[in-house]
Amino acid sequence: MSFALRVMITAGAAGIGLAIAEAFLREGANVHICDLDVEALNEVTELYPEIGGTCVDVTDEAAFDQWFDEALDDLGGLDVMVNNAGIAGPTCAIEDMDTDAWRQCLEVCLDAQMFGCRRAVPVMKDQKSGSIINISSGAGLHGYPFRTPYAAAKWAIIGFTKSVAAEVGPFNIRCNAICPGSVSGPRMDRVIAAEAKTRGTSEAAIRKDYTAGSSMRRFVEPDEIADMALFLASPASAMVSGQAMSVDGNTETYRSE
């Protein structure tokens, strides 16, 4: 499968975002990413000079709009918008939740996706085509104790995705969400460490819980999320819209106990 597409990806310098950027690049797409981590961003653009990259705080509307305009000019248009930016948010009991930490999690995980869709849709309407891919989570389909702001944002993304899909469908634009399970990598390592501390148990025990909670009994690899993104951007998914596509090995529960 090879196709020339113009692709924007938020938080594209590491983890899932980078895997998606690399996958599109391999398929001949023109890619522009943003990320808050300037060091990681520089490493990516040095490794892949053909990828455009900008340091952006996606919760800053003015900065987001400036990046979007620059990326749009760089790419000469937009076929695929991947709203990937997100943070783990606080890990704690609801009675211990800090309001500012709650709001920050929703700003990064949810508000930034609205910014991306708000800017991408007019461009795609003009050309009467496009694919919007919002990154939700298995936490957007299941309860997630001690991770309530993250789960709240990821559940909201699915409702947001379905609503946008209904608006833009008549313009031949598709909008879908990907719901990754536990994805291997440094970010998941930090999540496990934080949950182990909150629950007063070992990281090994938490990791066992997550692994046992999937029917496939393993973590997801970032490339497996990227494969779904490629599918949702391809002609093969021409009639797929408004869907929450799980890539999680079938999450049964977040707990083995």
MIDOSE-1310 file (N, C-alpha, C; in nm, 2 decimals, decimal comma, always signed):
residues 257
msfa	+0,09/-0,12/+0,00/+0,00/+0,00/+0,00/+0,09/+0,12/+0,00; +0,08/+0,20/-0,10/+0,16/+0,32/-0,11/+0,07/+0,44/-0,17; +0,07/+0,55/-0,10/-0,01/+0,66/-0,15/+0,05/+0,79/-0,10; +0,04/+0,89/-0,19/+0,10/+1,02/-0,16/-0,01/+1,11/-0,09
lrvm	+0,01/+1,13/+0,04/-0,08/+1,21/+0,12/-0,01/+1,32/+0,19; -0,09/+1,42/+0,23/-0,03/+1,53/+0,31/-0,09/+1,51/+0,45; +0,00/+1,50/+0,55/-0,04/+1,45/+0,68/+0,02/+1,54/+0,79; -0,07/+1,58/+0,88/-0,03/+1,65/+1,00/-0,05/+1,56/+1,12
itag	+0,05/+1,57/+1,21/+0,04/+1,48/+1,33/+0,08/+1,56/+1,46; -0,01/+1,57/+1,56/+0,04/+1,64/+1,68/+0,11/+1,54/+1,77; +0,20/+1,59/+1,85/+0,29/+1,51/+1,93/+0,35/+1,39/+1,85; +0,42/+1,43/+1,75/+0,47/+1,33/+1,65/+0,62/+1,29/+1,67
aagi	+0,68/+1,34/+1,78/+0,82/+1,32/+1,79/+0,86/+1,20/+1,88; +0,76/+1,13/+1,93/+0,79/+1,01/+2,01/+0,67/+0,92/+2,02; +0,69/+0,80/+2,06/+0,58/+0,70/+2,09/+0,49/+0,68/+1,97; +0,36/+0,67/+2,00/+0,26/+0,64/+1,89/+0,27/+0,75/+1,78
glai	+0,29/+0,87/+1,81/+0,29/+0,98/+1,71/+0,41/+0,96/+1,62; +0,52/+0,92/+1,67/+0,64/+0,90/+1,58/+0,62/+0,78/+1,50; +0,56/+0,67/+1,56/+0,54/+0,55/+1,48/+0,44/+0,58/+1,36; +0,34/+0,66/+1,39/+0,25/+0,70/+1,28/+0,32/+0,78/+1,17
aeaf	+0,40/+0,87/+1,22/+0,48/+0,96/+1,12/+0,57/+0,87/+1,03; +0,64/+0,78/+1,10/+0,73/+0,69/+1,02/+0,65/+0,60/+0,92; +0,54/+0,56/+0,96/+0,46/+0,47/+0,88/+0,41/+0,54/+0,75; +0,36/+0,66/+0,77/+0,32/+0,74/+0,66/+0,43/+0,78/+0,57
lreg	+0,55/+0,81/+0,63/+0,66/+0,84/+0,55/+0,71/+0,73/+0,46; +0,70/+0,61/+0,52/+0,74/+0,49/+0,44/+0,65/+0,47/+0,32; +0,52/+0,51/+0,34/+0,42/+0,49/+0,23/+0,42/+0,61/+0,13; +0,52/+0,70/+0,14/+0,53/+0,81/+0,04/+0,46/+0,93/+0,08
anvh	+0,41/+0,95/+0,20/+0,33/+1,07/+0,24/+0,43/+1,18/+0,27; +0,38/+1,30/+0,26/+0,45/+1,42/+0,31/+0,39/+1,45/+0,45; +0,48/+1,46/+0,55/+0,44/+1,46/+0,69/+0,50/+1,59/+0,76; +0,41/+1,65/+0,84/+0,45/+1,76/+0,92/+0,40/+1,73/+1,06
icdl	+0,49/+1,74/+1,16/+0,46/+1,71/+1,30/+0,48/+1,83/+1,39; +0,42/+1,83/+1,50/+0,45/+1,92/+1,61/+0,47/+1,84/+1,74; +0,55/+1,90/+1,83/+0,57/+1,84/+1,96/+0,62/+1,94/+2,05; +0,59/+1,92/+2,18/+0,64/+2,01/+2,29/+0,78/+1,99/+2,32
dvea	+0,83/+1,87/+2,30/+0,97/+1,83/+2,34/+1,06/+1,87/+2,22; +1,13/+1,98/+2,24/+1,21/+2,03/+2,13/+1,33/+1,94/+2,10; +1,39/+1,88/+2,20/+1,50/+1,79/+2,18/+1,46/+1,67/+2,10; +1,34/+1,60/+2,14/+1,29/+1,49/+2,06/+1,26/+1,53/+1,92
lnev	+1,20/+1,65/+1,90/+1,16/+1,70/+1,77/+1,29/+1,72/+1,68; +1,39/+1,78/+1,74/+1,52/+1,79/+1,66/+1,58/+1,66/+1,62; +1,57/+1,56/+1,71/+1,62/+1,43/+1,68/+1,55/+1,37/+1,56; +1,41/+1,39/+1,56/+1,33/+1,33/+1,45/+1,36/+1,40/+1,32
tely	+1,37/+1,53/+1,32/+1,39/+1,60/+1,19/+1,53/+1,59/+1,14; +1,62/+1,56/+1,23/+1,76/+1,53/+1,19/+1,77/+1,39/+1,13; +1,69/+1,29/+1,19/+1,69/+1,16/+1,13/+1,61/+1,15/+1,00; +1,50/+1,23/+1,00/+1,42/+1,23/+0,88/+1,40/+1,38/+0,83
peig	+1,50/+1,43/+0,75/+1,49/+1,56/+0,71/+1,37/+1,60/+0,62; +1,31/+1,50/+0,57/+1,19/+1,52/+0,49/+1,06/+1,55/+0,57; +1,07/+1,52/+0,70/+0,96/+1,55/+0,79/+0,97/+1,70/+0,84; +0,86/+1,77/+0,83/+0,86/+1,91/+0,88/+0,83/+1,90/+1,03
gtcv	+0,89/+1,98/+1,11/+0,86/+1,97/+1,26/+0,86/+2,11/+1,32; +0,77/+2,13/+1,42/+0,76/+2,26/+1,49/+0,73/+2,23/+1,63; +0,80/+2,31/+1,72/+0,78/+2,30/+1,86/+0,65/+2,38/+1,90; +0,55/+2,31/+1,96/+0,42/+2,37/+1,98/+0,36/+2,32/+2,11
dvtd	+0,31/+2,41/+2,19/+0,22/+2,37/+2,30/+0,08/+2,36/+2,25; +0,02/+2,24/+2,23/-0,11/+2,23/+2,16/-0,22/+2,28/+2,24; -0,20/+2,32/+2,37/-0,31/+2,39/+2,45/-0,31/+2,54/+2,42; -0,21/+2,59/+2,35/-0,21/+2,73/+2,32/-0,27/+2,75/+2,18
eaaf	-0,39/+2,81/+2,18/-0,47/+2,82/+2,06/-0,39/+2,90/+1,95; -0,33/+3,01/+1,99/-0,26/+3,09/+1,89/-0,14/+3,02/+1,84; -0,06/+2,95/+1,92/+0,05/+2,87/+1,88/+0,01/+2,75/+1,79; -0,10/+2,69/+1,82/-0,16/+2,58/+1,74/-0,19/+2,63/+1,60
dqwf	-0,26/+2,75/+1,60/-0,30/+2,80/+1,47/-0,18/+2,84/+1,38; -0,08/+2,89/+1,45/+0,04/+2,93/+1,37/+0,11/+2,81/+1,32; +0,12/+2,70/+1,40/+0,17/+2,57/+1,35/+0,09/+2,52/+1,23; -0,04/+2,52/+1,24/-0,13/+2,47/+1,14/-0,11/+2,54/+1,01
deal	-0,10/+2,67/+1,02/-0,08/+2,75/+0,90/+0,05/+2,73/+0,83; +0,16/+2,71/+0,91/+0,29/+2,69/+0,86/+0,29/+2,55/+0,80; +0,23/+2,45/+0,87/+0,23/+2,31/+0,81/+0,15/+2,30/+0,69; +0,04/+2,37/+0,68/-0,05/+2,37/+0,56/+0,03/+2,43/+0,44
ddlg	+0,10/+2,54/+0,47/+0,18/+2,60/+0,36/+0,29/+2,51/+0,32; +0,35/+2,44/+0,41/+0,47/+2,35/+0,38/+0,42/+2,23/+0,30; +0,30/+2,18/+0,34/+0,25/+2,06/+0,27/+0,18/+2,09/+0,14; +0,13/+2,21/+0,13/+0,05/+2,24/+0,01/-0,09/+2,19/+0,02
gldv	-0,14/+2,16/+0,14/-0,27/+2,11/+0,15/-0,28/+2,01/+0,27; -0,39/+1,94/+0,29/-0,40/+1,85/+0,40/-0,50/+1,74/+0,36; -0,46/+1,61/+0,37/-0,54/+1,50/+0,35/-0,57/+1,42/+0,48; -0,48/+1,42/+0,57/-0,50/+1,34/+0,70/-0,45/+1,43/+0,82
mvnn	-0,54/+1,44/+0,91/-0,51/+1,51/+1,04/-0,51/+1,41/+1,15; -0,40/+1,39/+1,22/-0,39/+1,29/+1,33/-0,38/+1,37/+1,46; -0,48/+1,37/+1,53/-0,48/+1,44/+1,66/-0,44/+1,34/+1,77; -0,31/+1,34/+1,80/-0,25/+1,24/+1,88/-0,20/+1,29/+2,02
agia	-0,19/+1,42/+2,04/-0,13/+1,48/+2,16/-0,21/+1,43/+2,28; -0,14/+1,40/+2,39/-0,21/+1,36/+2,51/-0,11/+1,34/+2,62; -0,15/+1,35/+2,75/-0,07/+1,33/+2,86/-0,14/+1,23/+2,95; -0,07/+1,16/+3,04/-0,13/+1,06/+3,13/-0,22/+1,13/+3,23
gptc	-0,19/+1,25/+3,27/-0,26/+1,31/+3,38/-0,23/+1,25/+3,52; -0,29/+1,30/+3,62/-0,26/+1,25/+3,75/-0,31/+1,11/+3,78; -0,24/+1,04/+3,86/-0,28/+0,91/+3,91/-0,31/+0,92/+4,06; -0,44/+0,92/+4,09/-0,47/+0,93/+4,23/-0,62/+0,90/+4,25
aied	-0,66/+0,88/+4,38/-0,80/+0,86/+4,41/-0,88/+0,99/+4,38; -1,00/+0,98/+4,35/-1,08/+1,10/+4,31/-1,09/+1,20/+4,42; -1,09/+1,16/+4,55/-1,09/+1,25/+4,66/-0,96/+1,33/+4,67; -0,86/+1,29/+4,61/-0,73/+1,36/+4,61/-0,70/+1,44/+4,49
mdtd	-0,80/+1,44/+4,40/-0,77/+1,51/+4,27/-0,75/+1,66/+4,28; -0,64/+1,70/+4,22/-0,61/+1,85/+4,21/-0,68/+1,90/+4,08; -0,76/+2,01/+4,10/-0,84/+2,07/+4,00/-0,75/+2,11/+3,88; -0,64/+2,18/+3,90/-0,55/+2,22/+3,79/-0,50/+2,10/+3,71
awrq	-0,46/+2,00/+3,78/-0,41/+1,88/+3,71/-0,52/+1,81/+3,63; -0,64/+1,81/+3,68/-0,76/+1,76/+3,61/-0,77/+1,84/+3,48; -0,78/+1,97/+3,49/-0,80/+2,06/+3,38/-0,69/+2,05/+3,27; -0,56/+2,04/+3,32/-0,45/+2,03/+3,23/-0,47/+1,90/+3,14
clev	-0,51/+1,79/+3,20/-0,52/+1,67/+3,13/-0,63/+1,68/+3,02; -0,74/+1,74/+3,05/-0,85/+1,76/+2,96/-0,81/+1,86/+2,85; -0,73/+1,96/+2,88/-0,68/+2,05/+2,78/-0,59/+1,99/+2,68; -0,50/+1,91/+2,72/-0,41/+1,84/+2,63/-0,48/+1,73/+2,55
clda	-0,55/+1,65/+2,62/-0,61/+1,53/+2,56/-0,73/+1,56/+2,48; -0,81/+1,66/+2,51/-0,94/+1,68/+2,45/-0,94/+1,81/+2,37; -0,91/+1,92/+2,44/-0,92/+2,06/+2,38/-0,84/+2,06/+2,25; -0,71/+2,01/+2,25/-0,62/+2,01/+2,14/-0,68/+1,94/+2,02
qmfg	-0,76/+1,83/+2,04/-0,83/+1,76/+1,93/-0,93/+1,85/+1,87; -1,00/+1,93/+1,95/-1,10/+2,02/+1,89/-1,02/+2,13/+1,81; -0,91/+2,18/+1,85/-0,83/+2,27/+1,77/-0,80/+2,21/+1,64; -0,75/+2,09/+1,64/-0,71/+2,02/+1,52/-0,82/+2,00/+1,42
crra	-0,94/+1,96/+1,47/-1,05/+1,94/+1,38/-1,11/+2,07/+1,33; -1,11/+2,17/+1,42/-1,16/+2,30/+1,38/-1,08/+2,36/+1,26; -0,95/+2,34/+1,26/-0,87/+2,39/+1,15/-0,87/+2,30/+1,03; -0,88/+2,17/+1,05/-0,87/+2,08/+0,94/-0,99/+2,07/+0,86
vpvm	-1,11/+2,08/+0,92/-1,24/+2,06/+0,85/-1,26/+2,16/+0,74; -1,24/+2,29/+0,76/-1,26/+2,38/+0,64/-1,17/+2,35/+0,52; -1,05/+2,31/+0,55/-0,96/+2,27/+0,44/-1,01/+2,15/+0,36; -1,05/+2,05/+0,44/-1,10/+1,93/+0,38/-1,24/+1,95/+0,31
kdqk	-1,32/+2,04/+0,37/-1,45/+2,07/+0,30/-1,43/+2,13/+0,16; -1,33/+2,22/+0,15/-1,30/+2,28/+0,03/-1,26/+2,18/-0,08; -1,19/+2,08/-0,04/-1,14/+1,98/-0,14/-1,23/+1,86/-0,15; -1,33/+1,86/-0,06/-1,43/+1,75/-0,05/-1,37/+1,61/-0,03
sgsi	-1,27/+1,61/+0,06/-1,21/+1,48/+0,09/-1,12/+1,50/+0,21; -1,10/+1,39/+0,29/-1,00/+1,40/+0,40/-1,04/+1,29/+0,50; -0,94/+1,27/+0,59/-0,95/+1,17/+0,69/-0,90/+1,23/+0,82; -0,98/+1,24/+0,92/-0,94/+1,28/+1,06/-0,93/+1,16/+1,15
inis	-0,81/+1,15/+1,21/-0,79/+1,04/+1,30/-0,76/+1,09/+1,44; -0,85/+1,07/+1,54/-0,84/+1,11/+1,67/-0,79/+0,99/+1,76; -0,68/+1,01/+1,84/-0,63/+0,91/+1,92/-0,71/+0,91/+2,06; -0,79/+0,81/+2,08/-0,86/+0,79/+2,21/-0,78/+0,69/+2,29
sgag	-0,84/+0,59/+2,34/-0,77/+0,49/+2,43/-0,87/+0,38/+2,46; -0,82/+0,27/+2,50/-0,90/+0,17/+2,57/-0,97/+0,23/+2,69; -0,90/+0,33/+2,75/-0,96/+0,40/+2,87/-1,08/+0,48/+2,83; -1,11/+0,50/+2,70/-1,23/+0,56/+2,65/-1,34/+0,47/+2,63
lhgy	-1,32/+0,34/+2,66/-1,42/+0,24/+2,65/-1,45/+0,16/+2,78; -1,36/+0,18/+2,88/-1,37/+0,11/+3,00/-1,35/+0,20/+3,12; -1,40/+0,17/+3,24/-1,36/+0,24/+3,36/-1,21/+0,23/+3,38; -1,15/+0,33/+3,44/-1,01/+0,33/+3,47/-0,98/+0,39/+3,60
pfrt	-0,99/+0,31/+3,71/-0,97/+0,37/+3,84/-0,84/+0,43/+3,86; -0,84/+0,54/+3,94/-0,72/+0,62/+3,97/-0,67/+0,70/+3,85; -0,74/+0,69/+3,73/-0,70/+0,77/+3,61/-0,82/+0,84/+3,56; -0,90/+0,90/+3,65/-1,03/+0,96/+3,60/-1,02/+1,07/+3,50
pyaa	-0,93/+1,17/+3,51/-0,93/+1,27/+3,41/-0,89/+1,22/+3,27; -0,79/+1,13/+3,27/-0,75/+1,06/+3,14/-0,87/+0,99/+3,08; -0,94/+0,91/+3,16/-1,05/+0,83/+3,11/-1,16/+0,93/+3,06; -1,19/+1,03/+3,14/-1,29/+1,13/+3,10/-1,26/+1,19/+2,97
akwa	-1,14/+1,23/+2,94/-1,10/+1,29/+2,82/-1,11/+1,19/+2,70; -1,07/+1,06/+2,73/-1,07/+0,96/+2,62/-1,21/+0,92/+2,59; -1,30/+0,91/+2,69/-1,44/+0,89/+2,66/-1,50/+1,00/+2,57; -1,47/+1,12/+2,61/-1,52/+1,24/+2,54/-1,47/+1,24/+2,40
iigf	-1,35/+1,20/+2,37/-1,30/+1,20/+2,23/-1,39/+1,11/+2,14; -1,44/+1,00/+2,20/-1,52/+0,91/+2,11/-1,65/+0,98/+2,08; -1,72/+1,05/+2,17/-1,84/+1,12/+2,14/-1,81/+1,24/+2,05; -1,70/+1,30/+2,07/-1,66/+1,41/+1,98/-1,64/+1,36/+1,84
tksv	-1,57/+1,25/+1,83/-1,54/+1,19/+1,70/-1,67/+1,15/+1,62; -1,76/+1,09/+1,69/-1,89/+1,05/+1,63/-1,97/+1,17/+1,58; -1,96/+1,28/+1,66/-2,03/+1,40/+1,63/-1,97/+1,47/+1,51; -1,84/+1,48/+1,51/-1,77/+1,54/+1,39/-1,80/+1,46/+1,27
aaev	-1,79/+1,33/+1,28/-1,82/+1,24/+1,16/-1,95/+1,27/+1,10; -2,05/+1,29/+1,19/-2,19/+1,32/+1,14/-2,19/+1,46/+1,07; -2,12/+1,55/+1,11/-2,11/+1,68/+1,05/-2,05/+1,68/+0,91; -1,94/+1,61/+0,91/-1,85/+1,62/+0,79/-1,87/+1,51/+0,68
gpfn	-1,95/+1,41/+0,71/-1,97/+1,30/+0,62/-2,03/+1,35/+0,48; -2,12/+1,44/+0,48/-2,17/+1,49/+0,35/-2,07/+1,56/+0,26; -1,95/+1,59/+0,32/-1,84/+1,65/+0,24/-1,73/+1,55/+0,20; -1,77/+1,42/+0,22/-1,67/+1,31/+0,19/-1,55/+1,32/+0,28
ircn	-1,57/+1,36/+0,40/-1,47/+1,36/+0,50/-1,50/+1,25/+0,61; -1,40/+1,17/+0,65/-1,42/+1,07/+0,75/-1,35/+1,11/+0,88; -1,41/+1,08/+0,99/-1,35/+1,10/+1,12/-1,37/+0,98/+1,21; -1,25/+0,93/+1,25/-1,25/+0,80/+1,33/-1,16/+0,82/+1,45
aicp	-1,18/+0,74/+1,55/-1,09/+0,73/+1,67/-1,02/+0,60/+1,68; -0,90/+0,60/+1,72/-0,83/+0,48/+1,75/-0,82/+0,47/+1,90; -0,84/+0,35/+1,95/-0,84/+0,32/+2,09/-0,73/+0,22/+2,12; -0,61/+0,27/+2,14/-0,50/+0,18/+2,18/-0,52/+0,12/+2,31
gsvs	-0,47/-0,01/+2,33/-0,46/-0,07/+2,46/-0,33/-0,02/+2,53; -0,27/-0,11/+2,61/-0,14/-0,07/+2,67/-0,03/-0,08/+2,57; +0,03/+0,03/+2,54/+0,13/+0,04/+2,43/+0,27/+0,03/+2,49; +0,35/-0,05/+2,45/+0,49/-0,06/+2,49/+0,56/+0,07/+2,47
gprm	+0,65/+0,10/+2,57/+0,73/+0,22/+2,56/+0,75/+0,29/+2,69; +0,83/+0,40/+2,69/+0,86/+0,47/+2,81/+0,74/+0,54/+2,88; +0,64/+0,58/+2,79/+0,52/+0,64/+2,85/+0,44/+0,54/+2,94; +0,43/+0,42/+2,89/+0,36/+0,32/+2,96/+0,43/+0,28/+3,09
drvi	+0,57/+0,28/+3,08/+0,65/+0,25/+3,19/+0,62/+0,35/+3,31; +0,61/+0,48/+3,27/+0,58/+0,59/+3,37/+0,44/+0,57/+3,43; +0,34/+0,53/+3,34/+0,21/+0,51/+3,39/+0,21/+0,40/+3,50; +0,28/+0,29/+3,46/+0,28/+0,17/+3,55/+0,35/+0,21/+3,69
aaea	+0,46/+0,29/+3,68/+0,53/+0,33/+3,80/+0,44/+0,42/+3,89; +0,36/+0,51/+3,83/+0,27/+0,60/+3,90/+0,16/+0,52/+3,97; +0,11/+0,42/+3,89/+0,00/+0,34/+3,95/+0,04/+0,25/+4,06; +0,16/+0,20/+4,04/+0,22/+0,11/+4,15/+0,23/+0,19/+4,28
ktrg	+0,28/+0,31/+4,27/+0,29/+0,40/+4,39/+0,16/+0,43/+4,45; +0,06/+0,46/+4,37/-0,07/+0,50/+4,42/-0,14/+0,38/+4,49; -0,12/+0,26/+4,43/-0,19/+0,14/+4,48/-0,10/+0,07/+4,59; +0,02/+0,12/+4,61/+0,10/+0,06/+4,71/+0,14/-0,09/+4,68
tsea	+0,18/-0,11/+4,55/+0,22/-0,24/+4,51/+0,34/-0,23/+4,42; +0,38/-0,34/+4,36/+0,50/-0,34/+4,28/+0,47/-0,31/+4,13; +0,57/-0,25/+4,06/+0,55/-0,23/+3,91/+0,52/-0,36/+3,84; +0,59/-0,47/+3,89/+0,57/-0,60/+3,82/+0,42/-0,65/+3,83
airk	+0,36/-0,62/+3,95/+0,22/-0,66/+3,97/+0,13/-0,58/+3,88; +0,16/-0,45/+3,87/+0,07/-0,37/+3,78/+0,09/-0,41/+3,63; +0,21/-0,44/+3,59/+0,24/-0,48/+3,46/+0,16/-0,62/+3,43; +0,17/-0,70/+3,53/+0,10/-0,83/+3,52/-0,05/-0,81/+3,50
dyta	-0,11/-0,71/+3,57/-0,25/-0,68/+3,56/-0,29/-0,64/+3,42; -0,21/-0,55/+3,37/-0,23/-0,50/+3,23/-0,22/-0,61/+3,13; -0,12/-0,69/+3,14/-0,10/-0,80/+3,04/-0,21/-0,90/+3,05; -0,25/-0,93/+3,17/-0,36/-1,03/+3,19/-0,49/-0,98/+3,15
gssm	-0,51/-0,85/+3,15/-0,64/-0,78/+3,11/-0,67/-0,79/+2,96; -0,57/-0,83/+2,88/-0,59/-0,84/+2,73/-0,60/-0,98/+2,69; -0,70/-1,01/+2,61/-0,71/-1,15/+2,56/-0,59/-1,20/+2,49; -0,51/-1,11/+2,43/-0,39/-1,15/+2,36/-0,27/-1,17/+2,45
rrfv	-0,29/-1,12/+2,58/-0,19/-1,14/+2,69/-0,05/-1,08/+2,65; -0,06/-0,96/+2,59/+0,07/-0,88/+2,56/+0,03/-0,74/+2,54; +0,13/-0,65/+2,55/+0,12/-0,51/+2,52/+0,11/-0,49/+2,37; +0,06/-0,38/+2,33/+0,05/-0,34/+2,19/+0,18/-0,27/+2,15
epde	+0,23/-0,29/+2,03/+0,34/-0,22/+1,98/+0,30/-0,09/+1,91; +0,38/+0,01/+1,92/+0,34/+0,14/+1,85/+0,31/+0,12/+1,70; +0,39/+0,03/+1,63/+0,37/+0,01/+1,49/+0,23/-0,04/+1,46; +0,17/-0,11/+1,56/+0,04/-0,17/+1,54/-0,07/-0,06/+1,54
iadm	-0,05/+0,04/+1,61/-0,14/+0,16/+1,61/-0,12/+0,23/+1,48; +0,01/+0,24/+1,43/+0,04/+0,31/+1,31/-0,03/+0,24/+1,19; -0,03/+0,11/+1,19/-0,10/+0,03/+1,09/-0,25/+0,06/+1,08; -0,31/+0,08/+1,19/-0,45/+0,12/+1,19/-0,47/+0,26/+1,13
alfl	-0,38/+0,35/+1,17/-0,39/+0,49/+1,11/-0,37/+0,48/+0,96; -0,28/+0,40/+0,91/-0,27/+0,39/+0,76/-0,40/+0,34/+0,70; -0,46/+0,24/+0,76/-0,58/+0,19/+0,71/-0,69/+0,30/+0,71; -0,70/+0,37/+0,81/-0,80/+0,48/+0,82/-0,78/+0,59/+0,73
aspa	-0,66/+0,60/+0,68/-0,63/+0,71/+0,58/-0,63/+0,66/+0,44; -0,65/+0,53/+0,42/-0,64/+0,47/+0,29/-0,78/+0,45/+0,22; -0,78/+0,43/+0,09/-0,91/+0,41/+0,02/-0,98/+0,28/+0,07; -0,91/+0,19/+0,13/-0,97/+0,07/+0,19/-1,07/+0,10/+0,29
samv	-1,06/+0,22/+0,36/-1,16/+0,25/+0,46/-1,25/+0,36/+0,42; -1,28/+0,37/+0,29/-1,36/+0,48/+0,23/-1,50/+0,49/+0,30; -1,55/+0,38/+0,35/-1,69/+0,39/+0,41/-1,68/+0,37/+0,56; -1,56/+0,39/+0,62/-1,54/+0,38/+0,76/-1,54/+0,51/+0,83
sgqa	-1,64/+0,55/+0,91/-1,64/+0,68/+0,97/-1,72/+0,68/+1,10; -1,68/+0,76/+1,19/-1,75/+0,76/+1,32/-1,73/+0,64/+1,41; -1,62/+0,57/+1,38/-1,59/+0,45/+1,46/-1,48/+0,47/+1,56; -1,49/+0,39/+1,67/-1,39/+0,38/+1,77/-1,32/+0,25/+1,75
msvd	-1,20/+0,25/+1,69/-1,13/+0,13/+1,64/-1,03/+0,09/+1,75; -1,06/-0,02/+1,82/-0,97/-0,07/+1,92/-0,86/-0,15/+1,86; -0,74/-0,12/+1,91/-0,62/-0,19/+1,88/-0,56/-0,23/+2,02; -0,61/-0,34/+2,07/-0,58/-0,36/+2,22/-0,57/-0,51/+2,25
gnte	-0,58/-0,60/+2,15/-0,58/-0,74/+2,18/-0,70/-0,78/+2,26; -0,81/-0,70/+2,25/-0,94/-0,72/+2,33/-0,92/-0,71/+2,48; -0,93/-0,58/+2,52/-0,92/-0,56/+2,66/-1,04/-0,62/+2,74; -1,02/-0,70/+2,83/-1,12/-0,76/+2,91/-1,14/-0,68/+3,04
tyrs	-1,03/-0,64/+3,10/-1,04/-0,56/+3,22/-0,90/-0,50/+3,24; -0,89/-0,40/+3,32/-0,76/-0,34/+3,36/-0,71/-0,40/+3,48; -0,77/-0,50/+3,54/-0,73/-0,57/+3,66/-0,74/-0,72/+3,64; -0,64/-0,79/+3,69/-0,65/-0,94/+3,69/-0,70/-0,99/+3,82
e	-0,72/-0,90/+3,92/-0,76/-0,95/+4,06/-0,91/-0,95/+4,07
